[in-house]
């Protein structure tokens, strides 16, 4: 009896494609895949969600589309980072606002978005987070 592979290579290839779509902000295609059944909280081998990848690469519209479809705004990756902290680190203010509108908690994660804003002296974001 032969064992089935742990993961179907075609499924892994599709997942890789979807992660690339998130990195590049292909909002309509991401929405279509999630609407067809791809989990909105799908994670890669580092624990990064589609929201994390879209946020880190500055794609506010893709973040909004994912959040509207049930993605968790505060899901941390394997290093304890949230999409909001990543957006603060990258200086992606539109993404920060999209995540906050979607319910992201500035105090979640390690370091949190608040701690990240403090590290980089982003007083405007600290005020936005109510942490000034």
N, C-alpha and C positions, 0 to 999 in steps of 0.2 A: 504494500500500500504506500503510495507516495503522499507526502505532506503538501498541503496547499501553502503557497507563499503567504507570509504574514500580511502583506499588502499587495493588492492587485496592481501591477505596474501601470495599467491604464488609469486607475483611480489616482495613483500618485502623480502621474503626468498631468491629469486634469487639475488636481489640487495645486501643483506648481504653477500652472497657467493662471489660476484664479489669484494666487498670491502675487503674481506679476501684474495682473490687472489692477489689484489694489495699490501696488507700488507706483503704477503709472496713472492712477486715477481714472480709469475707464469706467465711469459711473454707470452708464447705461448697460454695459455688458455685465458688470458686477451685479446690478439689480436683477437682470434677467436670470443669471445663474442662481442667485439666492431665491428668487421667485420660483425657480424650477426645483428647489430642494436642497441646494448647497447650504449647510448650516452657517448662519450669520456669524457664529463664534468659532468658526474653523480656525485651528492653530497650526503653525508650522513646527518644525523640529526644535525651535527655540522658544516655543510658547507664544510667539507673536500672532495676534489675531489679524484678521483683515482690517479691522478698525485701526490697530496699531500701525500697520504698514501704510495705510492711507494717510493717517495722521502724521506720521514721521516724515512722509514725503510731501506733505503740504496740500493734500487734496480734500478740502473742506466739503465739497459736494459729495464725494464718495463716502466720507464719514457720515454725513447726514443720511444718505441712502441706506447705509448699513444699520444705523441706529433706528431708522424708521422701520426696518425689517427685523428688529429684535436683537441686534448686537448689543452686548453689554459695554457701556462706556468705560467701566473701570476694571475690566479683566486684565490682570497683570500677566506679564510674560515670565519666563523662567528666572529672570533676574529681579522680579518684583516691581518692574516698571509698568506704569500705566500709559495709555495713549496721550492723556493730558500732559503728563510730565514730559513725554517725548516731544509734544508740540511746543511746550514752553522752551525746552532745550533748543529746538530748531528755530525758534522765533516765528512760529506759524500762528499769528494772531487770529486769522479767520478760522483755523482749525480749533484753536482754543475756544472760541465762541461757539462753534458748532458742537463741540463736546459738552460745554457747559449747558447749552440749550437742550442737549440730549440727556442731561442728568448726571454728568461726570462730577465726581467728588474731588476737589482740589487737595484734600488731605489724604487721599488713598495712595497706596504704593510706597515704594522705597527706592530712591527718594521720592517724596510726593511732589506734586506740581508746585505747592507752596514752597517747599524746601528748594526746589530747582529755581524758582523765581528769585528766592533770596540769594542763592549762590551767584546768580548772574545779575543781581541788582535791578531786577525788572519791577520797579515800584508800581507801574501802571497795572501790571498783572496782580501784584499783591493786593492792590486796592480792589480790583475786580473780584478777587477771591475772598475779600473781606478779611484779609490778614495783614493789612498795612499797619 
